[in-house]
C-alpha cells in the first residue's frame, strides 16, 4: 500500500468552521442582554423600594389608628367629664329665682371650669328644643349656628341621638343630657374648641405625604377633618370611608358600622376605628408613594447602585469577552496546529497516535489508518490494544520505553519496532514520541508519530527478524 495511492483523492486540508463566541454579533447580543438585565434590576429595585415604602406607610397608619382611637376616646371622656362638672353650675344658672349678679358669678365660674377642657361654651335647650341659655364663651363662628338636638337619619324605627355635628370650619358641637340635681336631664350642646380631637386626627401624618383623616358621626358625616394643604379630605375620601365601613342606606333598620376596618381601595389605603361605643368613627386615609417620589427621596442611594451596577456590568462583559477571545484564539491556534500536523504527517508519510494517559485511550489519525489499516481508521482503543499490535519480540522494549515516559524519566523517544497491519502482515516502522506534561508536571498525553522504513531492503530483511528461515511475505512502503 503506497501513500500516494491511498491519498490520491485528497485535494487539501480544510479547517473546521467553529462558532466563535468572540463574533461581533454575539458580543453585541451579550452587551444588550447585560444592559437589559441592568435595567430590569433597576426596575425591580424601584418596585421593591415603592413596595417597601407603601408597606411601611401602611404599618405606620395602622399603628397611628390604634393610637388615634385611644386619643379620641380620651377626648370624649374629657368632654363628658367637663359636662358633668359643669352640670351643677348650669342648673344653678338656669334657676328661675336667680339674680343677675349670681348669674354673672356662675358664668364666670363656668368659664374658669371650662378653660382647661375641650369645651368652650354650653348651650342648653328648653323642652321645646329651643336654645334657653348660653354659658361660657361662645365663639363668633358658632353664634346662632347651634341647632337643636336631632336624631340619626340612619336609625330607622329606633331614634338614636346624633351626638356630634359640625358647627363651622373645624368646630363641632357635642350633644348630651346634663344631669340635674332633681334627677331630671337637661338637653345641652357642648360647643368644642377648634383644637378638639385634632391630636387624634393628626396622628395620621405617620402615613407620610398625602395622608388625610376625619371624625365621622353616626350618619357618616365628616364633622372634623385633618389633612395636608395639597391633599384635603375630599368627598371622594368620605365616600371611600363610608363604603369601607359598610353603612347601610339612609333610614335602614340598622345604624351600626364596623368597629374596625383596614384595607386598600382605588390606590389608597384606609384605617377606621370606632369611638365611644360606635357613636363616632375616626378614619385615616393614606396614598401610596409614587415611584418618582421614592426614587427622589433615595436618589443618592439609587445613583450609587446604578453606578455600581453599570461598572460591574462593564467589567463583567470585558472579562467574559476577553476570556472568549482568548479561548477562540486558542481554538483557532489548535485547529491550525492540528491542520499543520496533519499536512506534515501526510507529506512525510507518517501516522499519528494520541495516547491519553488519564483514561488510557488511544486515538489514531486518518493518516495512520491510510498507512497501516488500509484506510479503515480504528475506533478509540485502550493502550493494551495498541501494545497488542506490536511484534512480540519488540513489545518488551516498547513497554519499557513507554513506562519511562509515563514516569517522567524520559520525555522523548525514537525507536524502531514492528507492528501488525489489519491484513495480518508485519511492517517495521520508526516511531518518534513526545510527552505532553500538565501544570503539575505529570504526563497527560503521549503523541507518537510513525513512519515506515525506507524501501532499501532492510525492512524486508528484518520483517520477521529471520531472513534465512522463511521468505518475507510483504513489506508495506
C-alpha positions in Angstrom: 0.0 0.0 0.0 1.6 3.3 -1.1 0.9 6.6 0.4 0.4 8.3 -3.0 -2.4 5.8 -4.0 -4.2 6.0 -0.6 -4.4 9.7 -0.6 -4.8 10.4 -4.3 -8.4 11.6 -3.8 -7.4 14.4 -1.3 -7.5 17.9 -2.5 -6.2 19.7 0.6 -6.9 20.2 4.3 -9.9 22.3 5.4 -10.1 24.0 8.8 -13.3 23.3 10.7 -15.5 26.3 10.8 -16.4 26.8 14.5 -19.0 29.1 16.2 -16.7 31.6 17.9 -18.1 33.4 20.9 -16.0 36.5 20.0 -18.2 37.1 17.0 -19.2 40.8 16.8 -22.9 39.9 16.7 -22.6 37.7 19.7 -20.7 40.4 21.5 -23.5 42.9 20.9 -26.1 40.4 21.9 -24.3 39.8 25.2 -23.9 43.6 25.8 -27.6 44.1 25.1 -28.6 41.3 27.4 -26.4 42.7 30.1 -27.9 46.2 29.7 -31.4 44.8 29.7 -30.6 42.9 32.9 -29.2 46.0 34.5 -32.4 47.9 33.5 -34.6 45.1 34.9 -32.5 45.1 38.1 -33.1 48.9 38.5 -36.8 48.4 37.8 -37.0 45.6 40.4 -35.2 47.8 42.9 -37.6 50.7 42.2 -40.6 48.4 42.7 -39.2 46.9 45.9 -38.4 50.5 47.2 -42.0 51.6 46.4 -43.5 48.4 47.9 -41.3 48.8 51.0 -42.3 52.4 51.4 -46.0 51.6 51.0 -45.9 48.7 53.4 -44.1 50.9 55.9 -46.7 53.6 55.5 -49.5 51.1 56.0 -47.9 49.7 59.1 -47.4 53.3 60.4 -51.0 54.2 59.7 -52.3 51.0 61.4 -50.3 51.9 64.5 -51.4 55.5 64.3 -55.1 54.4 64.0 -54.7 52.4 67.2 -53.1 55.4 69.0 -55.7 57.8 67.5 -58.6 55.7 68.7 -57.2 55.9 72.3 -56.7 59.7 71.9 -60.2 60.2 70.6 -61.7 58.1 73.4 -59.8 60.2 75.9 -61.1 63.4 74.2 -64.7 62.1 74.5 -64.1 61.3 78.2 -62.7 64.8 78.8 -65.9 66.4 77.2 -68.2 64.2 79.3 -66.2 65.0 82.4 -66.4 68.7 81.7 -70.2 68.4 81.2 -70.7 66.5 84.5 -68.6 69.1 86.4 -70.5 72.0 84.8 -73.9 70.5 85.3 -74.5 71.9 88.9 -73.4 75.3 87.8 -75.6 75.2 84.7 -78.6 74.1 86.8 -78.0 76.9 89.3 -77.6 79.5 86.5 -80.9 78.4 85.0 -82.9 78.6 88.3 -85.9 80.9 88.0 -85.2 82.9 91.1 -81.5 83.7 90.5 -80.4 87.3 90.5 -78.3 88.9 87.7 -75.3 89.2 89.9 -75.5 85.5 90.8 -75.9 84.6 87.1 -72.8 86.6 86.3 -70.8 84.9 89.0 -71.9 81.5 87.9 -71.0 82.2 84.3 -67.6 83.3 85.4 -67.1 80.1 87.4 -68.2 78.1 84.3 -65.7 79.9 82.1 -62.9 79.0 84.6 -64.1 75.5 84.8 -64.2 75.0 81.0 -60.9 76.9 80.4 -58.8 73.7 80.5 -61.3 71.4 78.8 -62.2 70.8 75.1 -65.5 72.7 75.7 -65.6 76.4 75.2 -69.4 77.0 75.7 -72.5 75.2 76.8 -75.9 75.8 75.1 -79.0 74.4 77.0 -82.4 73.8 75.3 -85.9 74.1 76.6 -88.4 71.2 76.5 -89.5 72.6 73.1 -85.9 72.1 71.8 -85.2 75.9 71.6 -82.0 77.5 72.9 -82.7 78.5 76.5 -79.3 79.8 77.6 -75.6 80.0 76.8 -72.9 79.5 79.4 -69.1 80.0 78.9 -67.5 81.8 76.0 -69.5 81.4 72.7 -67.1 81.8 69.7 -68.2 84.2 67.0 -68.2 81.5 64.3 -70.7 79.4 66.3 -73.1 82.1 67.5 -76.6 81.4 66.1 -75.5 78.2 64.4 -76.2 75.7 67.2 -79.1 73.6 66.1 -81.5 71.7 68.4 -80.7 68.1 69.2 -81.5 65.7 66.3 -81.7 62.0 65.7 -79.7 59.9 63.2 -81.2 59.6 59.8 -79.8 56.1 59.7 -81.5 54.9 62.8 -84.7 53.7 61.2 -87.6 53.0 63.7 -85.3 53.4 66.7 -84.5 57.0 67.4 -80.8 57.4 68.1 -79.5 60.8 69.1 -76.8 62.3 66.9 -74.1 63.2 69.4 -71.6 65.1 67.2 -72.5 67.6 64.5 -70.4 70.2 62.6 -70.9 73.8 63.5 -68.3 75.7 61.4 -64.9 75.1 59.9 -63.1 72.8 62.3 -65.6 73.3 65.1 -68.2 70.9 66.3 -70.9 70.5 68.9 -71.3 67.5 71.2 -74.9 66.8 72.3 -75.8 65.1 75.6 -78.2 65.2 78.5 -76.9 67.2 81.5 -77.9 65.5 84.8 -79.8 68.0 87.1 -79.8 67.9 90.9 -83.5 66.8 90.9 -82.8 63.8 88.8 -84.0 65.2 85.5 -81.9 65.7 82.4 -81.4 68.9 80.5 -80.6 68.7 76.8 -77.4 70.6 76.0 -74.8 71.1 73.3 -71.1 71.3 74.2 -69.5 73.8 71.8 -66.0 72.4 71.3 -62.8 74.3 70.8 -61.1 74.3 67.3 -58.4 72.0 68.7 -60.8 69.3 69.9 -59.9 65.9 68.5 -57.1 67.4 66.4 -54.4 65.4 68.3 -56.2 62.2 67.4 -56.6 63.2 63.8 -53.1 64.5 63.3 -51.6 61.1 64.2 -52.5 60.1 60.6 -49.5 62.1 59.5 -47.5 58.9 60.3 -48.7 57.6 56.9 -46.4 60.1 55.1 -47.3 62.6 52.4 -50.9 62.6 51.1 -52.5 61.5 54.4 -56.0 62.5 55.4 -58.2 61.9 58.5 -61.7 62.7 59.5 -64.0 62.2 62.5 -67.4 60.8 61.3 -70.7 60.9 63.2 -73.3 58.2 63.1 -74.7 59.5 59.8 -71.3 59.2 58.1 -70.9 63.0 58.1 -67.3 64.4 58.3 -67.5 66.5 61.4 -63.8 67.3 61.9 -61.0 66.7 59.4 -57.2 67.0 59.2 -55.1 66.8 56.1 -52.1 68.3 54.3 -52.6 71.5 52.3 -52.0 69.6 49.0 -54.4 66.7 49.8 -57.5 67.8 51.7 -60.1 65.4 52.9 -62.5 65.3 49.9 -66.0 64.0 49.2 -64.4 61.0 47.4 -62.5 60.2 50.6 -65.7 60.4 52.6 -67.4 58.0 50.2 -64.5 55.7 50.5 -64.7 55.7 54.3 -68.5 55.2 54.2 -68.1 52.3 51.7 -65.4 50.7 53.8 -67.4 51.0 57.0 -70.4 49.3 55.3 -73.1 51.7 56.5 -76.5 50.8 55.1 -78.5 53.4 53.1 -80.5 56.1 54.9 -83.4 55.1 57.0 -82.2 51.5 57.2 -83.2 49.4 60.2 -79.6 49.2 61.4 -77.2 52.1 62.0 -74.1 50.4 63.3 -70.9 50.2 61.4 -67.8 48.0 61.5 -65.8 48.7 64.6 -62.5 48.4 62.7 -61.7 48.4 59.0 -58.3 48.2 57.3 -57.5 47.7 53.7 -56.7 49.3 50.3 -59.0 50.5 47.6 -58.5 52.5 44.4 -55.0 53.4 45.1 -55.5 54.5 48.7 -55.3 52.5 52.0 -57.7 53.2 54.8 -57.9 52.6 58.5 -61.0 53.2 60.6 -61.7 52.8 64.3 -65.0 53.0 66.3 -65.1 55.5 69.2 -67.5 55.8 72.2 -69.5 52.6 71.5 -69.8 53.1 67.7 -71.1 56.6 68.2 -68.3 58.0 66.2 -65.8 56.7 63.7 -62.3 58.0 63.1 -60.9 57.3 59.6 -57.4 57.7 58.3 -56.6 57.5 54.6 -53.1 57.3 53.1 -51.8 57.3 49.5 -49.0 55.0 48.2 -46.0 57.0 47.2 -45.2 57.2 43.5 -42.0 55.7 42.0 -40.6 59.2 41.3 -41.1 60.4 44.8 -39.5 57.3 46.3 -36.6 57.5 43.9 -36.3 61.2 44.5 -36.0 60.5 48.2 -33.4 57.8 47.6 -31.7 59.5 44.7 -28.2 59.2 46.1 -28.7 55.5 47.0 -30.2 54.9 43.6 -27.4 56.7 41.8 -24.8 54.8 43.8 -26.5 51.5 43.0 -26.9 52.3 39.3 -23.2 53.4 39.0 -22.0 50.2 40.8 -24.3 48.1 38.6 -23.0 49.7 35.3 -19.4 49.4 36.4 -19.9 45.8 37.4 -21.7 45.1 34.1 -18.9 46.7 32.0 -16.2 44.9 34.0 -18.0 41.5 33.7 -18.6 41.9 30.0 -15.0 42.9 29.4 -13.7 39.9 31.4 -16.1 37.5 29.7 -15.4 38.8 26.2 -11.6 38.8 26.8 -11.8 35.2 28.0 -13.9 34.3 25.0 -11.4 35.9 22.6 -8.5 34.1 24.4 -10.4 30.8 24.2 -11.3 31.3 20.5 -7.7 32.2 19.7 -6.5 29.1 21.4 -9.1 27.0 19.5 -8.0 28.6 16.2 -4.4 28.1 17.0 -5.1 24.5 18.0 -7.0 23.9 14.8 -4.2 25.4 12.8 -1.6 23.4 14.6 -3.6 20.3 14.0 -4.0 21.1 10.4 -0.3 21.7 10.0 0.5 18.5 11.8 -2.0 16.6 9.6 -0.4 18.1 6.4 3.1 17.4 7.7 2.3 13.8 8.5 0.6 13.3 5.2 3.6 14.9 3.2 6.1 12.9 5.2 4.0 9.7 5.0 3.6 9.4 8.8 0.8 8.3 11.1 -0.1 9.9 14.5 -1.2 8.1 17.6 -2.6 10.2 20.5 -2.4 8.4 23.9 -4.4 10.0 26.7 -2.7 8.9 29.8 -5.6 9.8 32.2 -8.0 7.3 30.7 -5.7 5.1 28.8 -7.4 5.8 25.5 -5.5 5.7 22.2 -6.8 7.6 19.1 -5.4 7.0 15.6 -5.1 9.7 12.9 -6.6 9.4 9.5 -3.0 9.2 8.1 -2.2 6.3 10.3 -5.3 4.5 9.0 -4.3 5.1 5.4 -0.8 3.8 6.0 -1.3 0.8 8.3 -5.0 -0.1 8.4 -6.0 0.0 4.7 -7.9 3.3 5.2 -10.2 1.9 7.9 -9.5 4.2 11.0 -9.7 2.1 14.1 -12.0 3.2 16.9 -10.6 4.6 20.1 -8.8 1.8 21.8 -7.2 1.1 25.2 -3.4 1.2 25.4 -3.4 -2.5 25.8 -5.0 -2.9 22.4 -2.2 -0.8 20.9 0.6 -2.7 22.6 -1.0 -6.0 21.3 -0.3 -4.6 17.7 3.4 -4.6 18.4 5.6 -7.6 17.4 6.2 -9.9 20.4 9.9 -9.5 20.0 9.7 -5.7 20.2 6.9 -5.5 22.8 9.0 -5.6 26.0 11.4 -2.8 24.8 8.4 -0.7 23.8 6.8 -1.2 27.2 9.9 -0.1 29.0 10.2 3.0 26.8 6.6 3.9 27.3 6.9 3.4 31.1 9.9 5.7 31.2 7.8 8.4 29.6 4.9 7.8 32.0 7.2 8.1 35.0 8.7 11.3 33.7 12.2 9.8 33.3 12.0 10.4 29.5 10.1 13.0 27.6 11.0 11.9 24.1 11.6 8.6 22.3 13.0 7.4 19.0 13.0 3.6 18.3 12.2 1.0 15.7 9.6 -1.7 16.0 7.3 -3.9 14.0 3.5 -3.5 14.1 0.8 -5.7 12.7 -1.3 -4.3 9.9 -5.0 -5.1 9.5 -4.1 -7.7 6.9 -2.0 -9.6 9.4 1.3 -8.6 7.9 4.1 -7.1 9.9 5.7 -3.8 8.9 8.7 -2.1 10.5 8.3 1.5 11.5 10.4 4.3 13.0 8.4 5.6 16.0 9.1 9.0 17.5 7.2 10.2 20.5 7.0 13.2 22.9 5.3 13.6 26.3 2.9 16.5 27.0 3.1 17.5 30.6 0.3 19.1 32.7 0.6 22.0 35.1 1.5 19.6 37.8 4.5 18.2 35.8 2.8 14.8 35.2 2.4 13.3 31.8 -1.0 13.9 30.4 -0.6 12.8 26.8 1.9 10.9 24.7 2.0 11.7 21.0 3.5 9.0 18.8 4.4 9.6 15.1 5.3 6.5 13.0 6.9 6.3 9.6 7.7 3.2 7.6 11.4 2.3 7.0 12.8 3.3 3.6 12.5 0.7 0.9 16.2 -0.2 0.8 15.8 -3.9 1.6 16.3 -3.5 5.3 12.6 -3.7 6.0 12.4 -6.9 4.1 15.3 -8.5 5.9 14.0 -7.5 9.3 10.3 -8.1 8.7 10.3 -11.2 10.8 13.8 -11.0 12.4 14.9 -14.1 10.4 15.8 -13.6 6.7 17.1 -17.2 6.1 14.5 -19.4 7.8 11.4 -18.3 5.7 10.6 -16.0 2.9 9.3 -12.5 3.6 5.6 -12.2 3.0 5.2 -8.5 2.3 6.5 -5.1 3.3 4.4 -2.0 3.1 6.3 1.0 1.9 
